[in-house]
Amino acid sequence: MAQSLFPRPVAHRGLHDRAGGVIENSASAFAAAIAGNFAIECDLQLTSDGQAVIFHDEKLERLTGESGLVSERTVAEMTGITLLGSAAGDRPQTLDAFLEQIAGRALLQIELKHQPTREATERLARVAANALAQYSGPVTVESFDPRLITLIREYGFAGPRGIITYDYEGEDYPPGITEDERYTLRHLLHWHETQFDFISCDKNALTLPAITFWRALGKPVTAWTIRSKVEAEAARPYIDQIVFEGFNPDSVSE
């Protein structure tokens, strides 16, 4: 199957290496991904004053050593915190600063993180759509939450949009979903609303009927998170590209 949408492996949260002082979702990790000619996956959270920042976790502890939630901090506060272990002193970037850094030099796969309220969900989708309307580089957006990829289209984003999924048999994400929602998400029954362009699937769920069905119909599938050559080779028959970390995917045989 053609890899036209994702022609190169996707560096998960940038090409990061904590042991080397290059922290996930940092400017240094993104620069390393560009240098390696990889696409970039990253995460978008919303601050207390309604601005978008590149950051994965809802909580600050793991990545900054501080307490509390991203949603409780202003954008000025978030961009003033040094990422824990960063050799370059990297700090979380705003979406606008991130896009300025990338400047079209890599394909982007931007994850819109689940938000706790409808208002915050709508705000994140609108902020992202507005920023991306001013960006001319190659970019895709994705989310576990079907509402986010539906809303960003309604707010004007015309690029490729993807649904992130897994088997929905373990810990729930997004949190608090009902049994009916779990069923809908597992089987991608939101298609009539989302009309997703690609699927980003947990490497352990690639043989789910819904995944194989939509791939057979031409929807590209990326697999996360691939952490070794062995995992990459095992996923290869079921996917169009990997989202990787911790190894060099260019060393995997074609």
PyMOL commands that set and color helices and strands:
alter all, ss='L'
color gray80, all
select helices_A, chain A and resi 18-20+27-35+61-64+70-72+75-78+95-102+118-133+146-154+179-186+191-194+203-205+209-216+229-238+249-251
alter helices_A, ss='H'
color red, helices_A
select strands_A, chain A and resi 10-12+39-46+52-54+108-112+139-143+161-165+198-202+221-226+241-244
alter strands_A, ss='S'
color yellow, strands_A
deselect
rebuild
show_as cartoon
